Amino acid sequence: MKRSTAKPNSTKKGEWTRPVPLVLGSKPRLILIVIVGGGFALVDNLSRAVSQNIIIISLIFFGIIGLFSDLINIPFTLYDTFVIGKKI
């Protein structure tokens, strides 16, 4: 059996550490798609059509965003809750 030559992550000076990948996670990627796709503008127009009061508009806007965020996170939350993880 061959031994690994990679050193573990360390903060000591002069020791090798693994670089952090510069990849967006799923949530920032989804937010970027919504911004580019005009999703926030659509929700803003919808909330402005319901009321003229700026506080009510804000509550409706964030309520809709929160509702969609919860709907998107349901499958991931269920997976995290019921998955049988690999024991290390």
GUMI-959426 format. One record per atom (N, C-alpha, C, O): x, y, z; residue number from 1; residue in three letters. Coordinates in pm, 1 decimal, always signed. Atoms other than C-alpha are relative to their C-alpha. Last residue first. Layout:
<atoms>
X_Y_Z_NUM_Ala
...
</atoms>
This chain:
<atoms>
-144.4_-14.6_+26.6_88_Ile
-1512.9_+880.7_+902.0_88_Ile
+77.5_-61.1_+113.3_88_Ile
+200.6_-60.0_+111.6_88_Ile
-76.2_-18.0_-123.2_87_Lys
-1873.4_+764.9_+905.0_87_Lys
+149.0_+3.9_-33.7_87_Lys
+199.9_-79.0_-109.1_87_Lys
-115.4_+88.6_-5.3_86_Lys
-2053.4_+813.2_+575.2_86_Lys
+78.5_+32.5_+126.4_86_Lys
+115.0_+147.8_+149.2_86_Lys
-131.9_-46.7_+42.4_85_Gly
-2381.7_+986.3_+632.5_85_Gly
+106.9_-104.4_+12.3_85_Gly
+93.9_-200.7_+87.8_85_Gly
-88.5_+80.6_-84.7_84_Ile
-2726.7_+831.5_+646.8_84_Ile
+139.7_+28.8_-48.8_84_Ile
+180.9_-19.6_-154.2_84_Ile
-106.6_+75.0_+65.3_83_Val
-2933.8_+1108.2_+496.9_83_Val
+78.4_-79.3_+104.0_83_Val
+100.6_-33.3_+216.0_83_Val
+24.7_+143.6_+7.3_82_Phe
-3257.5_+1203.4_+674.5_82_Phe
+110.1_-81.9_-66.6_82_Phe
+96.7_-203.9_-76.3_82_Phe
+61.7_+57.6_-117.9_81_Thr
-3198.7_+1556.9_+801.0_81_Thr
-1.9_-152.0_-4.6_81_Thr
+25.9_-216.8_+96.3_81_Thr
-90.7_-11.7_-114.1_80_Asp
-2948.1_+1679.2_+544.1_80_Asp
-56.5_-66.8_+125.1_80_Asp
+18.6_-119.2_+207.4_80_Asp
-114.3_+87.2_+24.1_79_Tyr
-3165.4_+1543.6_+262.6_79_Tyr
+96.0_+3.3_+118.5_79_Tyr
+141.6_-101.1_+165.0_79_Tyr
+45.2_+137.6_-18.8_78_Leu
-3477.2_+1704.7_+405.6_78_Leu
+114.0_-98.6_-20.0_78_Leu
+125.5_-196.3_+54.1_78_Leu
+19.4_+18.6_-143.0_77_Thr
-3295.7_+2036.9_+437.0_77_Thr
-45.3_-142.6_+29.9_77_Thr
+2.4_-204.3_+125.2_77_Thr
-132.7_+10.7_-59.7_76_Phe
-3171.1_+2012.7_+79.4_76_Phe
-8.9_-22.1_+150.7_76_Phe
+70.6_-96.8_+207.7_76_Phe
-63.0_+129.9_+32.2_75_Pro
-3519.8_+1934.3_-52.8_75_Pro
+136.8_-18.3_+65.6_75_Pro
+170.3_-128.3_+109.4_75_Pro
+67.9_+117.0_-57.7_74_Ile
-3680.4_+2221.9_+145.4_74_Ile
+68.2_-132.1_-37.5_74_Ile
+94.9_-212.6_+51.6_74_Ile
-82.9_+69.7_-99.5_73_Asn
-3419.8_+2489.0_+52.6_73_Asn
-63.6_-125.4_+57.7_73_Asn
+5.7_-202.1_+124.4_73_Asn
-119.2_+54.7_+65.6_72_Ile
-3587.8_+2603.3_-271.9_72_Ile
+81.7_-83.8_+97.4_72_Ile
+141.7_-183.6_+57.5_72_Ile
+42.5_+105.9_+92.8_71_Leu
-3925.6_+2643.7_-103.9_71_Leu
+118.6_-65.5_-69.1_71_Leu
+119.0_-186.5_-91.7_71_Leu
+38.4_+118.9_-77.0_70_Asp
-3768.4_+2834.5_+185.6_70_Asp
-41.4_-114.6_-90.9_70_Asp
-6.5_-229.7_-64.8_70_Asp
-122.5_+54.8_-57.4_69_Ser
-3593.6_+3075.5_-51.3_69_Ser
-30.2_-126.1_+80.2_69_Ser
+41.8_-225.4_+69.8_69_Ser
-68.6_+74.1_+105.3_68_Phe
-3915.8_+3121.9_-248.2_68_Phe
+130.3_-61.7_+50.4_68_Phe
+167.2_-171.6_+8.9_68_Phe
+81.0_+117.2_+34.4_67_Leu
-4103.4_+3216.8_+69.7_67_Leu
+69.0_-84.8_-107.1_67_Leu
+76.8_-206.9_-94.0_67_Leu
-15.5_+100.2_-106.1_66_Gly
-3823.7_+3446.3_+187.7_66_Gly
-76.9_-127.0_-29.1_66_Gly
-28.1_-237.0_-3.2_66_Gly
-136.6_+52.9_+11.9_65_Ile
-3817.9_+3632.9_-145.4_65_Ile
+23.8_-109.5_+104.4_65_Ile
+82.3_-213.3_+73.4_65_Ile
-3.7_+84.6_+120.5_64_Ile
-4198.5_+3668.8_-135.0_64_Ile
+138.1_-63.1_-17.5_64_Ile
+148.9_-182.0_-47.6_64_Ile
+82.1_+117.8_-25.8_63_Gly
-4191.8_+3795.2_+224.7_63_Gly
+2.4_-96.4_-117.9_63_Gly
+15.4_-217.5_-99.8_63_Gly
-81.9_+94.6_-76.0_62_Phe
-3901.1_+4026.8_+145.9_62_Phe
-77.9_-125.0_+38.4_62_Phe
-18.7_-231.7_+54.6_62_Phe
-118.7_+38.9_+76.6_61_Phe
-4098.2_+4198.0_-129.4_61_Phe
+80.9_-105.5_+75.2_61_Phe
+111.3_-211.5_+20.5_61_Phe
+43.8_+93.7_+103.9_60_Ile
-4429.1_+4199.5_+62.4_60_Ile
+119.8_-52.4_-78.1_60_Ile
+129.0_-172.2_-104.8_60_Ile
+41.4_+124.1_-65.8_59_Leu
-4266.4_+4356.7_+368.5_59_Leu
-44.2_-105.3_-101.4_59_Leu
-10.5_-222.9_-87.8_59_Leu
-119.9_+70.0_-48.1_58_Ser
-4084.2_+4612.6_+155.5_58_Ser
-35.0_-132.5_+65.8_58_Ser
+32.1_-233.3_+43.6_58_Ser
-71.9_+49.9_+118.3_57_Ile
-4401.6_+4710.6_-33.4_57_Ile
+122.3_-80.8_+43.4_57_Ile
+148.1_-188.7_-9.9_57_Ile
+74.6_+117.3_+46.1_56_Ile
-4590.4_+4738.3_+297.1_56_Ile
+68.3_-62.3_-121.5_56_Ile
+76.8_-184.6_-132.8_56_Ile
-22.7_+104.6_-101.2_55_Ile
-4321.0_+4972.0_+430.7_55_Ile
-71.7_-127.9_-40.0_55_Ile
-15.4_-236.7_-27.8_55_Ile
-134.2_+56.1_+16.4_54_Ile
-4317.6_+5177.3_+108.8_54_Ile
+29.3_-111.1_+100.8_54_Ile
+101.8_-205.5_+69.4_54_Ile
-75.3_-26.5_-121.6_53_Asn
-4695.4_+5229.8_+112.2_53_Asn
+134.8_-72.7_-7.1_53_Asn
+140.5_-193.5_-29.9_53_Asn
-79.4_-120.1_+24.5_52_Gln
-4829.4_+5227.8_-244.4_52_Gln
+86.0_+36.8_+120.5_52_Gln
+176.1_+120.0_+109.5_52_Gln
+13.6_-111.4_-93.2_51_Ser
-4960.9_+4870.7_-227.0_51_Ser
+84.7_+117.8_-45.2_51_Ser
+177.1_+102.3_-125.0_51_Ser
+90.2_+30.8_-110.2_50_Val
-5026.5_+4554.5_-431.0_50_Val
-24.2_+122.5_+87.4_50_Val
-136.3_+143.2_+134.0_50_Val
+137.6_+3.1_+51.6_49_Ala
-4878.1_+4666.9_-763.7_49_Ala
-101.1_-22.9_+111.4_49_Ala
-218.0_+12.6_+96.5_49_Ala
+44.9_-138.3_+20.2_48_Arg
-4556.0_+4768.8_-588.3_48_Arg
-142.1_+6.5_-55.3_48_Arg
-212.0_+105.9_-35.9_48_Arg
+26.2_-58.9_-132.1_47_Ser
-4513.8_+4411.3_-458.0_47_Ser
-45.3_+145.0_-10.6_47_Ser
-124.6_+190.0_+72.1_47_Ser
+116.0_+65.9_-59.3_46_Leu
-4552.1_+4265.9_-807.0_46_Leu
-35.1_+62.2_+135.0_46_Leu
-152.2_+87.5_+163.3_46_Leu
+118.6_-49.1_+71.1_45_Asn
-4313.0_+4518.1_-958.7_45_Asn
-127.8_-60.5_+56.9_45_Asn
-229.5_+7.9_+68.0_45_Asn
+19.0_-140.0_-36.2_44_Asp
-4053.7_+4438.1_-692.6_44_Asp
-123.8_+57.8_-67.8_44_Asp
-203.2_+126.5_-3.6_44_Asp
+56.0_+0.1_-135.2_43_Val
-4097.7_+4062.1_-741.2_43_Val
-25.6_+143.3_+46.6_43_Val
-125.7_+169.3_+113.5_43_Val
+135.6_+55.0_+10.1_42_Leu
-4042.9_+4103.5_-1115.9_42_Leu
-69.2_+0.3_+136.2_42_Leu
-185.8_+38.3_+146.4_42_Leu
+83.3_-106.3_+58.2_41_Ala
-3743.2_+4330.8_-1059.7_41_Ala
-144.9_-46.8_-11.6_41_Ala
-237.5_+31.2_+10.7_41_Ala
+23.5_-98.3_-105.4_40_Phe
-3592.1_+4070.1_-826.4_40_Phe
-86.4_+114.9_-50.9_40_Phe
-169.7_+167.1_+23.2_40_Phe
+91.9_+53.0_-99.7_39_Gly
-3638.8_+3798.6_-1088.2_39_Gly
-31.2_+98.7_+110.8_39_Gly
-145.6_+107.9_+155.3_39_Gly
+104.3_-96.6_-29.2_38_Gly
-3480.2_+3996.3_-1369.9_38_Gly
-101.4_-46.7_+102.2_38_Gly
-212.0_+7.0_+108.1_38_Gly
+126.3_+35.8_+63.7_37_Gly
-3281.3_+3708.0_-1517.2_37_Gly
-114.4_+95.7_+28.7_37_Gly
-221.4_+82.4_-30.6_37_Gly
-16.6_-14.6_+145.3_36_Val
-2946.0_+3866.7_-1430.5_36_Val
-132.2_-26.5_-73.0_36_Val
-163.3_+39.2_-172.3_36_Val
-28.9_-139.9_+29.8_35_Ile
-3045.6_+3913.4_-1066.3_35_Ile
+7.1_+21.9_-150.1_35_Ile
-55.9_+113.6_-202.8_35_Ile
+122.7_-76.8_-22.9_34_Val
-3212.2_+3570.9_-1039.2_34_Val
+21.6_+147.2_-32.6_34_Val
-66.9_+210.9_-89.9_34_Val
+93.5_+32.6_+108.0_33_Ile
-2912.1_+3398.4_-1200.4_33_Ile
-128.6_+81.1_+14.7_33_Ile
-183.0_+129.9_-84.4_33_Ile
-49.6_-64.5_+121.0_32_Leu
-2675.4_+3578.4_-961.8_32_Leu
-92.0_-25.6_-118.6_32_Leu
-116.2_+64.7_-198.7_32_Leu
+28.5_-143.0_-14.2_31_Ile
-2887.2_+3472.3_-664.7_31_Ile
+46.2_+76.1_-123.2_31_Ile
-23.7_+166.0_-170.0_31_Ile
+143.2_-18.0_+20.5_30_Leu
-2876.5_+3111.0_-785.9_30_Leu
-39.0_+146.8_+10.7_30_Leu
-120.3_+194.9_-68.2_30_Leu
+23.8_+20.6_+142.3_29_Arg
-2496.7_+3120.1_-817.2_29_Arg
-147.6_+22.1_-33.0_29_Arg
-179.9_+83.3_-134.8_29_Arg
-40.5_-120.3_+74.0_28_Pro
-2465.4_+3272.7_-472.0_28_Pro
-22.8_-11.5_-149.8_28_Pro
-53.9_+87.4_-216.2_28_Pro
+84.6_-115.3_-33.4_27_Lys
-2680.8_+2989.0_-334.1_27_Lys
+46.4_+127.6_-69.3_27_Lys
-36.5_+195.9_-129.4_27_Lys
+127.5_+4.1_+70.1_26_Ser
-2511.9_+2701.3_-519.6_26_Ser
-86.7_+121.3_+29.6_26_Ser
-156.6_+169.3_-59.6_26_Ser
+89.1_+104.8_-46.2_25_Gly
-2158.8_+2782.4_-412.8_25_Gly
-132.7_+9.1_-73.0_25_Gly
-150.2_+93.2_-161.2_25_Gly
+121.1_-43.0_-68.2_24_Leu
-1930.0_+2999.7_-620.4_24_Leu
-80.9_-120.7_+43.4_24_Leu
-89.7_-219.7_-29.2_24_Leu
+121.1_+41.4_+70.2_23_Val
-1590.5_+2850.5_-700.8_23_Val
-119.5_+46.6_+81.1_23_Val
-123.3_+29.6_+203.0_23_Val
+74.0_-122.4_+26.1_22_Leu
-1260.7_+3006.5_-599.8_22_Leu
-124.2_-30.5_-82.9_22_Leu
-141.4_+22.7_-192.5_22_Leu
+51.8_-14.5_+136.0_21_Pro
-1116.2_+2689.3_-447.8_21_Pro
-84.3_+126.6_-13.1_21_Pro
-160.1_+161.4_+77.5_21_Pro
+145.8_-4.8_-7.2_20_Val
-918.9_+2743.4_-125.8_20_Val
-53.2_+17.6_-141.9_20_Val
-10.7_+109.5_-212.0_20_Val
+64.9_-126.4_+37.5_19_Pro
-557.0_+2638.2_-171.6_19_Pro
-151.9_-11.2_+11.5_19_Pro
-208.6_-119.4_-4.1_19_Pro
+81.0_+13.8_+121.1_18_Arg
-424.1_+2339.5_+27.6_18_Arg
-65.7_+133.0_-33.5_18_Arg
-114.8_+201.0_+56.6_18_Arg
+144.0_+3.2_-27.4_17_Thr
-150.9_+2423.1_+274.8_17_Thr
-73.9_-11.1_-131.6_17_Thr
-24.9_+32.5_-235.7_17_Thr
+90.9_-1.1_+113.6_16_Trp
+222.1_+2347.1_+264.7_16_Trp
-145.0_-2.2_+45.8_16_Trp
-180.4_-76.8_+137.2_16_Trp
+61.2_+127.2_+34.7_15_Glu
+435.8_+2431.2_+564.2_15_Glu
-103.5_+18.6_-109.9_15_Glu
-163.4_+125.2_-123.9_15_Glu
-84.9_+82.2_+84.5_14_Gly
+670.3_+2730.3_+579.2_14_Gly
-59.4_-134.6_-37.9_14_Gly
-1.6_-205.5_-120.3_14_Gly
-74.0_-68.4_+105.1_13_Lys
+505.1_+2900.9_+873.0_13_Lys
+87.9_-98.9_-77.6_13_Lys
+159.2_-180.7_-19.5_13_Lys
-138.2_-28.6_-36.7_12_Lys
+268.5_+2682.8_+1069.0_12_Lys
+73.8_+58.3_-119.8_12_Lys
+49.8_+20.5_-234.4_12_Lys
-19.3_-144.0_+0.3_11_Thr
-95.7_+2715.2_+967.5_11_Thr
+140.9_+37.6_+41.1_11_Thr
+172.7_+156.1_+51.2_11_Thr
-68.9_-49.6_-117.4_10_Ser
-134.0_+2355.2_+866.5_10_Ser
+13.1_+150.0_-11.1_10_Ser
+17.7_+204.7_-121.3_10_Ser
+12.5_-144.9_-13.3_9_Asn
-341.7_+2152.0_+626.8_9_Asn
+66.2_+44.7_+128.8_9_Asn
+51.2_-19.7_+232.7_9_Asn
+129.7_-48.7_-46.3_8_Pro
-206.2_+1799.5_+604.8_8_Pro
-2.2_+152.5_+4.9_8_Pro
+102.2_+217.8_+5.2_8_Pro
-3.6_-39.2_-140.2_7_Lys
+99.6_+1719.4_+392.3_7_Lys
-138.9_+48.4_+42.1_7_Lys
-212.1_+101.9_-41.1_7_Lys
+55.2_-132.3_-28.7_6_Ala
+50.6_+1532.6_+68.5_6_Ala
+5.3_+26.6_+149.5_6_Ala
-26.0_-60.2_+231.0_6_Ala
-108.7_-94.2_-24.5_5_Thr
+288.8_+1239.0_+14.5_5_Thr
-51.1_+139.6_+32.2_5_Thr
+28.5_+228.2_+63.4_5_Thr
+21.0_-129.6_+62.4_4_Ser
+21.8_+970.1_+51.6_4_Ser
+115.2_+93.9_+35.3_4_Ser
+164.2_+93.1_+148.3_4_Ser
+36.1_-108.7_-90.1_3_Arg
+146.8_+624.5_+145.1_3_Arg
-14.0_+130.4_-77.0_3_Arg
+55.7_+152.9_-176.1_3_Arg
-81.6_-118.4_+14.7_2_Lys
+141.2_+336.1_-102.4_2_Lys
-50.0_+110.4_+93.0_2_Lys
-170.6_+131.6_+105.5_2_Lys
+83.6_-116.5_+0.0_1_Met
+0.0_+0.0_+0.0_1_Met
+88.9_+123.9_+0.0_1_Met
+182.7_+133.3_+79.1_1_Met
</atoms>
